[in-house]
């Protein structure tokens, strides 16, 4: 069962942060890890990018972090 959206967005951030060397991650790879469809990941990535998360990428190409992400304690 998919997690609630706010938990999934946080999970996506963690997945992107853990990618070795800023490697591109496909929406399918992220979807597999979060238990949702590729299309849901496309929408979630658009939300994260619009909110100011330093992520670059496009659907069909992959996504990666462009700057360090730090979260408050």
N, C-alpha and C positions, 0 to 999 in steps of 0.2 A: 504494500500500500504506500503510495507517495506521501512524503512528508508535507506539512503545511508550507505555504509559499515562503514565509519569512525564514523558516528553518532551511529550506532548500536554497534560498539566495545566499545565506551564510555558508552553507555547505559548498556551493559553487565557488565562493571566494576562497575557501580553504583548499579546494581542489586546484584552483588556478595558482594559488601561492605555493603549493607543493610540487608543481611541475618542474622537473629538473632543467635548470638553465633557461627558464622562460620559454620552454618548448611549446609549440602550438598544440592545442588540444581540440579535437573535433567535437562538435555538438553531440555526436553519437557517443563518443567516449564519456562525456560528462553525463549524458542522459542515462547511460548504462549504470554509472556509479550512483546516480540519484534516484533511479527507478521511475523516470518519466519519459515522455516521448521527445524526439529531437525538436519538434515544433515548440514544445514547452520551453526547452532550453533556449531556442532562438528568442522567444518572448522574454525570458528571464534575463538573458544577456543584454537585450535592448534596455531593460529596466535598470540593470546595473550600470551600463555605460551612461545612460541618461542621468543617473544619480551621481555621477562623477567618479566612479571607480576607474582607475587607470588601466583600462583593458582595450586592446586593439584586436580587430578581427572582423570577419564577415561570415555570414552563413555559407557553408560549403567549403570554406578555407580553413577555419579554425580560429581559436582565440588564445591570447596570451596576455600576461601582465606586462605593462610598460614601465611601471615604477613600483617601488616597494610599498606594500600595503601594511600599515600598522593599525591595530585595533586597540582602543583604550582598555585598561585592565578591568 
